[in-house]
């Protein structure tokens, strides 16, 4: 399907032309037909000579209904500009063209209507010149008469050519269906309509309502007046939503693929049109079918920050326009540069931000986003419209390579500093290190750790400690000197304190391998285990706890945990009668 929106001045025959092409009545309201003037959006379709289908979004031409016109044009990829031969280029022709230009619409066709009432040549020449200066560029033009039917076959053929020149629809992209109508059908419930510009919808799909973030299910789909199990872009669709109240969704809202869009009320954009400095502080942003009041903060010659009155599901690269409703003036188009911009709280932040924005072009740029954000979740980038095709550093976290390398260096420095300031602790707590590095997730800390550092028991420290603080090392030397001739005797707790070996000091010595802890306040020199096995091997096998204690010349306080340690290490085996034997 090929979808095209009409555009042009009021009473230039847009609806008459659509009616003549399709045989359908685009004006839905009795008031519209009575007044002969389109007020709201109309929809009709027909088959082209190639066998393809064109669907028309017929928009109002009166200046009072420009917001309605923009709701119809916003999501549509091509435009049929209509100019009457007997009146020529008019004010609303110019405003509609300005809107198309602001939205970046690049495909279009000119129809000069009422060619039976006046020579279409002058109107056609002027209109083509005006259009050529816009984003549409040079367009094909056809003179027609909705009353006589003259030129309609040529217009159908021209529409076929226009359709053939459109880019292939992005049917695998996520769905963002901007809603232009919402109504209730008895027995079916809430139905919304819109132009499906990308992706595909299926009956049974779950979609998010942008305004509420609620998930709803697609109960039914219609396109071109027929029920369908599936609709793919580009298409006009009517979506029946299961169990959805009528007041939950309306024009300007959107149905979204769950989890694929970032809703934002703050965006940085580039302008085309009026200079940033000349913009009023309050304007209306038109994007898709939405019209949202915004506050404008200039950040450069052609870049501004917009504060939206309500969040919208926007992506990097989106096209929209700013309009001053009080002056009936299109201030210009905008291209979204950033949907999650940083705050401007510090002195000079606005100028620095303007310099950054000057280098952005609105095209998704993974490397640039990583460089600017340093650390970001892959899902957050995807919801901004930036492909995240790079290996995460931890979980779904992505990092700029240079920043990640600097963090690794900084982590080592912080661990070393902490060890120097707290020599008796087994390392810096992971959460403390996370705060020092200003990291959002402790998983990032753990991913940065490289040998000889390690993560153990919630702390980051050296895998081994070769050097003890001098007071601790001196105390260990005294233990070694005092117990060299009685290696299986352990200092009593009060004597350890006298030596300067409290719990923290003992812990540091044990981690350094300078002492062997058997139990609380029971420590031996670290090289006694092999000697103990040799002594016990000289006993008649199996041997009792008492025999072991006597052979080792130690106390029960030491012998019990020492034998249990040898059991755990497989040097001895405990028998059912509590005797033990050396394992060969």
C-alpha positions as CSV (number, residue, x, y, z in Angstrom):
1,X,0.0,0.0,0.0
2,X,1.1,3.6,-0.7
3,X,-0.1,6.3,1.6
4,X,-0.3,10.0,0.5
5,X,-1.6,13.1,2.3
6,X,-3.3,15.9,0.5
7,X,-2.1,19.5,1.1
8,X,-3.3,22.9,-0.1
9,X,-5.4,25.9,0.4
10,X,-9.0,25.7,1.5
11,X,-11.6,25.1,-1.3
12,X,-9.0,24.2,-3.9
13,X,-10.7,20.9,-4.5
14,X,-8.7,18.4,-2.4
15,X,-11.7,16.4,-1.2
16,X,-13.3,16.6,-4.6
17,X,-10.2,15.2,-6.2
18,X,-10.0,12.4,-3.7
19,X,-13.7,11.6,-4.3
20,X,-13.2,11.6,-8.1
21,X,-10.1,9.3,-7.8
22,X,-11.6,6.8,-5.3
23,X,-15.4,7.0,-5.6
24,X,-15.4,7.3,-1.8
25,X,-16.5,10.2,0.4
26,X,-13.5,11.5,2.5
27,X,-15.6,13.9,4.5
28,X,-16.9,11.9,7.4
29,X,-19.0,14.6,9.2
30,X,-22.4,15.8,8.0
31,X,-21.2,19.3,8.8
32,X,-18.3,18.9,6.5
33,X,-20.5,17.8,3.6
34,X,-23.1,20.6,4.4
35,X,-20.5,23.3,4.5
36,X,-18.4,21.9,1.6
37,X,-15.3,22.3,3.7
38,X,-13.1,19.6,5.2
39,X,-12.7,20.1,8.9
40,X,-11.1,16.9,10.1
41,X,-9.0,14.2,8.5
42,X,-10.7,12.0,5.9
43,X,-9.6,8.7,4.4
44,X,-10.2,7.0,1.1
45,X,-8.4,4.6,-1.2
46,X,-8.3,3.2,-4.7
47,X,-6.4,0.8,-7.0
48,X,-3.7,2.3,-9.3
49,X,-3.0,1.1,-12.9
50,X,-0.2,-1.1,-11.7
51,X,-2.5,-3.0,-9.4
52,X,-1.1,-1.3,-6.3
53,X,-3.3,0.6,-3.8
54,X,-3.0,4.2,-2.8
55,X,-4.6,5.4,0.4
56,X,-5.3,9.1,0.8
57,X,-5.3,11.1,4.1
58,X,-7.4,14.1,3.1
59,X,-6.6,17.1,5.3
60,X,-8.4,20.4,5.9
61,X,-7.1,23.4,4.1
62,X,-8.5,26.2,6.3
63,X,-6.0,28.0,8.6
64,X,-8.2,27.3,11.6
65,X,-7.7,23.6,11.2
66,X,-3.9,23.5,10.6
67,X,-3.4,21.3,13.7
68,X,-5.7,18.7,12.2
69,X,-3.9,19.0,8.9
70,X,-0.5,18.4,10.7
71,X,-1.9,15.3,12.5
72,X,-2.6,13.7,9.1
73,X,0.6,14.7,7.4
74,X,3.0,14.0,10.2
75,X,3.3,10.2,9.8
76,X,2.8,10.1,6.0
77,X,5.8,9.7,3.6
78,X,4.4,11.5,0.6
79,X,2.2,14.4,-0.3
80,X,-0.3,15.4,-3.1
81,X,-0.2,19.2,-3.2
82,X,-3.4,20.6,-4.7
83,X,-3.6,24.1,-6.2
84,X,-6.6,25.5,-8.1
85,X,-6.0,26.8,-11.6
86,X,-8.4,29.7,-11.1
87,X,-6.8,30.9,-7.9
88,X,-3.2,29.8,-8.0
89,X,-0.8,29.8,-5.0
90,X,-2.5,31.0,-1.8
91,X,-1.5,31.6,1.9
92,X,-2.5,28.1,3.1
93,X,-0.7,26.6,0.1
94,X,2.4,28.3,1.5
95,X,1.8,27.2,5.1
96,X,1.1,23.6,4.1
97,X,4.3,23.6,2.0
98,X,6.2,25.1,4.9
99,X,4.9,22.3,7.1
100,X,5.9,19.6,4.6
101,X,9.3,21.2,4.3
102,X,9.7,21.4,8.1
103,X,8.8,17.7,8.4
104,X,11.3,16.8,5.7
105,X,8.8,15.2,3.3
106,X,10.8,14.4,0.2
107,X,8.3,12.8,-2.1
108,X,5.3,14.5,-3.7
109,X,3.2,15.3,-6.6
110,X,1.4,18.5,-7.8
111,X,-2.2,18.4,-9.0
112,X,-3.6,21.6,-10.5
113,X,-7.3,21.3,-10.1
114,X,-10.3,23.1,-11.7
115,X,-8.4,23.0,-15.0
116,X,-11.8,23.4,-16.7
117,X,-12.2,26.8,-15.2
118,X,-8.9,28.4,-16.1
119,X,-5.6,27.9,-17.9
120,X,-3.6,25.7,-15.4
121,X,-0.2,26.8,-16.8
122,X,0.4,29.9,-14.7
123,X,-0.7,28.3,-11.4
124,X,1.4,25.2,-12.2
125,X,4.5,27.2,-13.0
126,X,4.2,29.2,-9.8
127,X,3.4,26.2,-7.6
128,X,6.3,24.2,-9.1
129,X,8.7,27.0,-8.4
130,X,7.5,27.3,-4.8
131,X,7.7,23.5,-4.2
132,X,11.2,23.2,-5.8
133,X,12.6,25.4,-3.0
134,X,11.4,23.0,-0.4
135,X,12.4,19.5,0.8
136,X,10.2,18.1,-2.0
137,X,12.4,19.6,-4.8
138,X,11.2,19.2,-8.4
139,X,7.9,17.4,-8.6
140,X,5.8,16.0,-11.4
141,X,2.7,18.1,-12.1
142,X,-0.7,17.1,-13.6
143,X,-3.6,19.4,-14.5
144,X,-7.0,17.8,-13.6
145,X,-10.6,18.6,-13.3
146,X,-12.6,16.8,-10.6
147,X,-15.8,17.9,-12.2
148,X,-15.1,16.6,-15.8
149,X,-12.6,13.9,-15.0
150,X,-10.0,15.4,-17.3
151,X,-6.5,14.5,-16.3
152,X,-7.5,11.8,-13.8
153,X,-5.9,8.9,-15.8
154,X,-2.7,10.9,-16.0
155,X,-2.8,11.6,-12.3
156,X,-3.3,7.9,-11.5
157,X,-0.3,7.1,-13.6
158,X,1.7,9.8,-11.9
159,X,0.7,8.4,-8.5
160,X,2.0,5.0,-9.6
161,X,5.3,6.5,-10.5
162,X,5.5,8.4,-7.2
163,X,4.8,5.1,-5.3
164,X,7.5,3.3,-7.3
165,X,10.1,5.9,-6.2
166,X,9.5,5.6,-2.5
167,X,12.0,3.8,-0.3
168,X,11.2,0.3,0.8
169,X,9.3,0.3,4.1
170,X,11.1,-0.7,7.3
171,X,8.8,-3.7,8.1
172,X,11.2,-5.1,10.7
173,X,11.5,-1.9,12.7
174,X,9.5,-1.5,16.0
175,X,5.9,-0.2,15.7
176,X,5.1,3.4,16.5
177,X,1.6,4.0,15.3
178,X,0.6,7.6,15.8
179,X,-3.2,7.7,16.5
180,X,-5.2,10.2,14.4
181,X,-8.7,8.9,15.3
182,X,-10.1,7.0,18.3
183,X,-13.7,5.9,18.6
184,X,-15.9,3.1,20.0
185,X,-17.6,0.4,17.9
186,X,-20.6,-1.3,19.6
187,X,-19.7,-4.9,20.4
188,X,-16.0,-4.4,19.7
189,X,-14.8,-1.6,22.0
190,X,-12.2,1.0,21.3
191,X,-10.8,1.4,17.8
192,X,-7.9,3.6,16.8
193,X,-6.6,4.5,13.3
194,X,-3.3,5.7,12.0
195,X,-0.7,5.4,9.3
196,X,1.6,2.5,10.0
197,X,5.0,3.9,8.8
198,X,7.2,1.1,10.0
199,X,7.0,-2.4,11.4
200,X,4.1,-4.8,11.4
201,X,1.1,-5.5,13.6
202,X,-0.6,-8.8,14.1
203,X,-3.8,-9.8,15.8
204,X,-2.9,-10.9,19.4
205,X,0.1,-8.6,19.6
206,X,0.7,-6.7,22.8
207,X,1.4,-3.0,22.4
208,X,2.1,-0.1,24.8
209,X,0.0,3.0,24.9
210,X,2.5,5.8,24.9
211,X,0.5,8.2,27.1
212,X,0.0,5.7,30.0
213,X,2.6,3.1,29.4
214,X,-0.1,0.5,29.8
215,X,0.1,-2.7,27.7
216,X,-2.9,-3.6,25.7
217,X,-3.7,-6.4,23.2
218,X,-4.7,-6.1,19.5
219,X,-8.1,-7.7,19.2
220,X,-8.5,-7.0,15.5
221,X,-7.0,-5.3,12.5
222,X,-8.7,-3.6,9.5
223,X,-7.0,-2.1,6.5
224,X,-8.8,-0.7,3.5
225,X,-12.1,-1.7,5.0
226,X,-11.2,-5.4,5.4
227,X,-10.4,-7.5,8.5
228,X,-6.8,-8.8,8.4
229,X,-4.6,-11.0,10.6
230,X,-1.6,-8.8,10.0
231,X,-0.7,-5.4,8.6
232,X,2.8,-4.3,7.5
233,X,4.2,-0.9,6.7
234,X,3.3,1.3,5.0
235,X,-0.5,1.1,5.5
236,X,-3.6,2.8,6.8
237,X,-4.8,0.6,9.7
238,X,-7.6,0.5,12.2
239,X,-6.7,-1.3,15.4
240,X,-9.3,-2.8,17.7
241,X,-7.9,-2.8,21.3
242,X,-9.1,-5.4,23.7
243,X,-10.5,-4.1,27.0
244,X,-9.2,-0.6,26.5
245,X,-11.4,2.3,27.7
246,X,-12.2,5.0,25.1
247,X,-10.6,7.7,27.2
248,X,-7.3,5.9,27.5
249,X,-6.1,6.8,24.1
250,X,-6.8,9.5,21.5
251,X,-5.3,11.6,18.8
252,X,-1.7,12.4,19.4
253,X,-1.1,9.3,21.4
254,X,0.8,6.3,19.9
255,X,0.8,2.5,20.0
256,X,4.3,1.2,20.5
257,X,6.3,-2.0,20.4
258,X,6.9,-2.7,24.1
259,X,10.3,-1.7,25.4
260,X,11.5,-0.1,22.2
261,X,10.9,3.7,22.7
262,X,12.1,6.3,25.2
263,X,9.4,8.6,26.4
264,X,10.9,12.0,27.0
265,X,9.8,15.5,27.9
266,X,13.2,17.0,27.2
267,X,14.9,17.0,23.8
268,X,17.8,18.8,22.1
269,X,17.0,19.5,18.4
270,X,18.4,21.3,15.4
271,X,16.3,23.9,13.7
272,X,15.6,24.7,10.1
273,X,13.7,28.0,9.6
274,X,13.7,30.8,12.1
275,X,17.0,31.4,14.0
276,X,17.0,30.0,17.5
277,X,17.4,33.5,19.0
278,X,14.2,34.7,17.3
279,X,12.0,32.0,18.6
280,X,9.4,32.8,21.3
281,X,9.7,31.0,24.6
282,X,6.5,29.0,24.0
283,X,5.6,27.2,20.9
284,X,3.8,24.0,19.8
285,X,5.7,20.9,18.7
286,X,4.0,18.8,16.0
287,X,5.3,15.3,15.6
288,X,3.4,12.3,14.2
289,X,-0.2,13.1,15.1
290,X,0.7,14.9,18.4
291,X,0.7,18.6,19.1
292,X,2.4,19.4,22.4
293,X,3.2,22.8,24.0
294,X,6.9,23.3,24.5
295,X,9.2,25.7,26.3
296,X,12.1,26.8,24.1
297,X,15.7,27.4,25.3
298,X,18.2,28.4,22.6
299,X,21.6,26.6,22.9
300,X,23.2,27.8,19.7
301,X,22.6,29.5,16.4
302,X,20.4,26.6,15.2
303,X,20.0,24.3,18.2
304,X,17.6,24.5,21.1
305,X,16.4,22.5,24.0
306,X,12.6,21.8,24.2
307,X,10.8,21.1,27.4
308,X,7.6,19.2,26.4
309,X,4.3,19.6,28.3
310,X,4.0,15.8,28.3
311,X,6.4,13.0,27.4
312,X,6.4,11.6,23.8
313,X,8.0,8.5,22.4
314,X,10.8,10.1,20.4
315,X,13.9,8.8,18.7
316,X,17.2,10.3,17.6
317,X,16.6,11.5,14.0
318,X,12.9,12.2,14.3
319,X,11.5,15.1,12.2
320,X,9.0,17.5,13.7
321,X,8.0,21.1,13.4
322,X,7.5,24.1,15.7
323,X,4.5,26.3,15.1
324,X,3.4,29.5,16.7
325,X,-0.4,29.0,17.0
326,X,-0.9,32.7,17.9
327,X,0.6,34.0,14.7
328,X,-0.5,31.0,12.6
329,X,3.2,30.6,11.7
330,X,5.4,27.6,11.1
331,X,8.6,28.6,12.9
332,X,10.5,25.8,11.3
333,X,11.4,22.1,11.3
334,X,13.4,20.3,13.9
335,X,15.5,17.2,13.8
336,X,15.9,15.4,17.1
337,X,19.5,15.2,18.2
338,X,19.2,13.8,21.7
339,X,16.2,12.4,23.6
340,X,18.0,12.0,26.9
341,X,20.1,15.2,27.2
342,X,22.2,16.0,30.2
343,X,21.1,18.7,32.7
344,X,22.4,22.2,32.3
345,X,23.0,23.0,36.0
346,X,26.6,24.3,36.1
347,X,27.9,27.6,34.9
348,X,28.9,27.4,31.3
349,X,27.0,24.1,30.7
350,X,24.8,25.6,28.1
351,X,27.7,26.9,26.0
352,X,29.5,23.5,26.3
353,X,26.3,21.7,25.3
354,X,25.9,24.0,22.3
355,X,29.4,23.0,21.1
356,X,28.5,19.3,21.4
357,X,25.2,19.8,19.5
358,X,27.0,21.6,16.7
359,X,28.7,18.3,15.9
360,X,25.6,16.2,15.8
361,X,23.6,15.6,12.6
362,X,20.6,13.6,14.0
363,X,21.8,10.3,12.6
364,X,22.1,7.5,15.1
365,X,25.8,7.1,16.0
366,X,26.8,4.4,18.4
367,X,30.4,5.4,18.8
368,X,29.4,9.0,19.4
369,X,26.8,8.2,22.0
370,X,29.3,6.0,23.9
371,X,31.9,8.7,23.8
372,X,29.4,11.3,25.1
373,X,27.6,9.1,27.7
374,X,30.7,7.0,28.6
375,X,28.5,4.3,30.2
376,X,25.0,3.4,29.1
377,X,22.8,0.4,29.0
378,X,22.2,-1.2,25.6
379,X,18.4,-1.1,26.1
380,X,18.5,2.6,26.8
381,X,20.4,3.2,23.5
382,X,17.9,1.0,21.6
383,X,15.0,3.0,23.0
384,X,16.6,6.2,21.8
385,X,16.8,4.8,18.3
386,X,20.6,4.0,18.4
387,X,21.6,0.4,17.4
388,X,23.7,-1.2,20.2
389,X,25.7,-3.7,18.2
390,X,28.7,-3.9,20.5
391,X,29.8,-6.4,23.2
392,X,28.7,-5.2,26.7
393,X,31.4,-4.8,29.4
394,X,29.1,-6.1,32.1
395,X,25.5,-7.2,32.0
396,X,23.9,-5.0,29.3
397,X,26.3,-2.1,30.1
398,X,28.2,-0.6,27.1
399,X,31.2,1.6,27.6
400,X,33.4,3.9,25.6
401,X,36.7,2.1,25.2
402,X,38.9,4.9,26.3
403,X,36.8,5.7,29.3
404,X,36.7,2.0,30.3
405,X,40.5,1.9,30.1
406,X,40.8,5.0,32.3
407,X,38.4,3.5,34.8
408,X,40.6,0.4,35.0
409,X,43.6,2.6,35.9
410,X,41.6,4.6,38.4
411,X,40.3,1.4,40.1
412,X,43.9,0.1,40.6
413,X,44.9,3.5,42.1
414,X,41.9,3.5,44.4
415,X,42.6,-0.1,45.6
416,X,46.3,0.8,46.2
417,X,45.4,3.9,48.1
418,X,42.9,2.1,50.3
419,X,45.4,-0.6,51.1
420,X,47.9,2.0,52.1
421,X,45.3,3.8,54.3
422,X,43.8,0.6,55.7
423,X,46.7,-2.0,55.7
424,X,44.9,-4.5,58.0
425,X,41.8,-4.8,55.9
426,X,41.5,-7.4,53.1
427,X,40.6,-4.8,50.5
428,X,38.2,-2.0,49.7
429,X,34.5,-2.8,49.7
430,X,33.0,-3.1,46.3
431,X,30.3,-0.5,47.0
432,X,32.9,2.0,48.4
433,X,34.9,1.5,45.2
434,X,31.8,2.0,43.1
435,X,31.1,5.3,44.8
436,X,34.7,6.5,44.3
437,X,34.6,5.7,40.6
438,X,31.1,7.2,40.3
439,X,29.8,4.0,38.7
440,X,26.0,3.2,38.6
441,X,26.3,-0.6,39.1
442,X,28.6,-2.8,41.2
443,X,28.8,-5.2,38.3
444,X,30.9,-2.6,36.5
445,X,33.4,-2.6,39.4
446,X,33.7,-6.4,39.3
447,X,34.2,-6.3,35.5
448,X,37.0,-3.9,35.9
449,X,39.0,-6.0,38.3
450,X,42.1,-7.6,36.7
451,X,44.9,-9.8,38.2
452,X,46.7,-9.4,40.5
453,X,43.6,-7.9,42.0
454,X,40.6,-10.0,42.8
455,X,37.1,-9.7,44.3
456,X,36.6,-11.8,47.4
457,X,33.9,-11.6,50.1
458,X,32.6,-8.3,48.7
459,X,36.0,-6.6,48.7
460,X,38.6,-5.8,46.0
461,X,42.2,-6.4,47.0
462,X,45.4,-8.1,46.0
463,X,45.2,-11.8,45.4
464,X,48.2,-12.2,47.8
465,X,49.9,-9.8,50.3
466,X,53.7,-10.2,50.5
467,X,54.4,-7.2,52.8
468,X,52.9,-6.7,56.2
469,X,52.8,-3.4,58.1
470,X,56.0,-3.2,60.1
471,X,54.2,-3.5,63.6
472,X,52.5,-6.7,62.5
473,X,55.6,-8.1,60.9
474,X,57.5,-7.4,64.1
475,X,54.9,-9.2,66.2
476,X,55.0,-12.2,63.9
477,X,58.8,-12.4,64.2
478,X,58.4,-12.5,68.0
479,X,55.9,-15.3,67.7
480,X,58.3,-17.2,65.5
481,X,61.2,-16.6,67.9
482,X,59.2,-17.6,70.9
483,X,57.7,-20.7,69.5
484,X,60.5,-22.0,67.2
485,X,61.3,-24.9,69.6
486,X,57.6,-25.7,70.3
487,X,55.9,-25.1,67.0
488,X,52.6,-26.9,68.0
489,X,52.0,-24.5,70.9
490,X,49.7,-21.5,70.3
491,X,50.0,-18.2,72.1
492,X,47.2,-17.5,74.5
493,X,44.8,-14.7,73.6
494,X,46.2,-12.2,76.1
495,X,49.7,-12.9,75.0
496,X,48.7,-12.2,71.4
497,X,47.3,-8.8,72.5
498,X,50.6,-8.1,74.4
499,X,52.5,-8.8,71.1
500,X,50.2,-6.3,69.3
501,X,48.2,-9.0,67.5
502,X,44.5,-8.1,67.7
503,X,41.8,-9.6,65.5
504,X,42.6,-7.2,62.6
505,X,46.3,-7.7,62.8
506,X,45.9,-11.5,63.0
507,X,43.6,-11.3,59.9
508,X,46.2,-9.4,58.0
509,X,49.0,-11.9,59.0
510,X,46.8,-14.8,58.0
511,X,46.0,-13.3,54.6
512,X,49.7,-12.7,54.1
513,X,50.5,-16.3,54.9
514,X,52.6,-15.3,58.0
515,X,50.3,-17.1,60.4
516,X,48.0,-20.1,60.3
517,X,44.6,-19.7,61.9
518,X,43.1,-22.9,63.4
519,X,40.2,-21.2,65.3
520,X,39.4,-18.0,67.0
521,X,42.6,-16.8,68.8
522,X,44.3,-20.1,67.9
523,X,47.2,-19.4,65.5
524,X,50.3,-21.3,64.6
525,X,53.2,-20.6,62.3
526,X,52.3,-21.5,58.7
527,X,54.8,-24.2,58.1
528,X,53.7,-26.6,60.9
529,X,51.2,-28.8,59.0
530,X,53.8,-30.9,57.1
531,X,55.8,-31.3,60.4
532,X,52.6,-32.4,62.2
533,X,52.0,-35.1,59.6
534,X,55.5,-36.4,60.0
535,X,55.2,-36.6,63.8
536,X,51.8,-38.3,63.6
537,X,53.0,-40.8,61.0
538,X,55.5,-42.0,63.6
539,X,52.7,-43.1,65.9
540,X,51.1,-46.6,65.9
541,X,48.2,-46.4,63.5
542,X,45.4,-45.6,64.2
543,X,46.0,-43.1,67.0
544,X,43.9,-41.2,69.4
545,X,43.5,-37.6,70.1
546,X,45.4,-38.0,73.4
547,X,48.3,-39.8,71.6
548,X,48.4,-37.0,69.0
549,X,48.4,-34.3,71.6
550,X,51.3,-35.9,73.6
551,X,53.3,-36.6,70.4
552,X,52.9,-32.9,69.2
553,X,53.6,-31.6,72.8
554,X,50.5,-29.4,72.6
555,X,47.2,-28.7,74.3
556,X,43.8,-30.0,73.5
557,X,42.9,-26.3,72.5
558,X,45.3,-26.7,69.6
559,X,45.2,-30.5,68.9
560,X,41.4,-30.6,68.2
561,X,41.3,-27.9,65.4
562,X,44.7,-29.0,64.1
563,X,43.5,-32.6,63.5
564,X,40.2,-31.3,62.0
565,X,42.2,-29.2,59.6
566,X,44.3,-32.2,58.6
567,X,41.1,-34.2,58.1
568,X,39.7,-31.5,55.7
569,X,42.9,-31.5,53.8
570,X,43.0,-35.3,53.4
571,X,46.2,-35.9,55.4
572,X,44.3,-37.8,58.1
573,X,41.1,-39.9,58.2
574,X,38.8,-40.0,61.2
575,X,37.5,-43.4,62.0
576,X,34.1,-44.3,63.5
577,X,35.6,-44.7,67.0
578,X,37.1,-41.2,66.7
579,X,40.6,-42.6,66.3
580,X,42.6,-41.3,63.3
581,X,45.1,-42.6,60.9
582,X,47.5,-41.0,58.4
583,X,46.3,-41.3,54.8
584,X,49.0,-42.9,52.7
